[in-house]
Every structure is written in structure tokens, then in C-alpha cells.
Amino acid sequence: MGKNIIFIIIFILLAGGIFAEIHGDVSISNDLNDDAYKARIEISNEIPAGVVKIIPYFVYTNYFATTEKWDSNKPFIDIYEVGVELDVKIFYIKLNHACGHEVISYNGYNMAKLEQGLLTNNTCSFLTAGVRW
């Protein structure tokens, strides 16, 4: 079921680009308590369909640590999120799938976990209903 949901959402995201304006967001942030950073890219559409607004989206987030040199970053987690939201006035329904994967940096971050077979991959899917005010 999970693969079918992802396929449908990706199809809506790609096909929707023909009929709607594509929106994007790129950001970078710093953990104030640690030497970790987050880079995030979001792409979404707003497709009007009568009283319903269909909003397919994709989000990629990468967490990384840095050293003194900006060109020697150490990525350690990738998170992918794909979903579709249906809006009707103040009400919405959202179908969302997210997965997180620990990654190995060229300069050794997470290497010990790889050698011990402890790299983690997490996945979850949600159906959410809500009200905006």
C-alpha cells in the first residue's frame, strides 16, 4: 500500500505541474546548542479544482555537521517527505509519507555505525484531517 500511495502522490506532483504554478523554498539553519546544520528544499503546487485546492509537495532535508572549513561538511541524516493536501475553505486533509536515512560522510561520519550494521532507516505514513483559523 505504501508504494501505491507514493506513486499516486508523485504522479499528482508531476502531472500537476502542467496546470499549476510550482512553488519552492530553500533554507539552511543552525542548531543553537550544537555544531549541526539543516538544509531543506521544498517543492509544491497549488492546483485549483473547483472549491477544492489540491497541493502536492516534496520536501528534502539534510542534517550535517561542520568543521572549521566550510567545504568539509559531514552529512549524517537525509529525510524525504512526499504528500498531497486537499483544502476546502478552512478544512484540510493531508496524506503524507516520510522516511529518514542515516548517511555516511566521505570523511567518516557514521562509519562506525556502518561497520556494526547499525545504520537506521525510518519510515512513516500519515492521514491527517484538520481545521485552519
Buried (B, 14 or more C-beta within 10 A) or exposed (E): EEEEBBEBBBEBBEEBBEEBEEEEEEEEEEEEEEEBBBBBEBBBBBBEEEEEBBBBBBBBBBBBBBEEEEEEBBBBBBBBBBBBBBBEEEEBBBBBBBBBEBBBBEEEBBEEBEEEEEBEEEEEBEEEEEEEE
